[in-house]
């Protein structure tokens, strides 16, 4: 009889240990999943901010390249409604 009682107690302890290990495992995996998801969201937000700033800069320049275009002299080239001899555009200091 005592053999069966000790066997039952051993099985209960084994189940309790298994339940404890399972609980820790599920908690840890849930924590890692949510922290990884938050990092991905932070990256998405960062990329979104970069995109918004790029769009604002694009809207700040005129459609014909106003910020980085220089018109020189009198001639036959149309430059913002004026006829000029030379029109330089497309240069920028962003790479420096």
Order of alpha helices (4+ residues) and beta strands (2+ residues): alpha-beta-beta
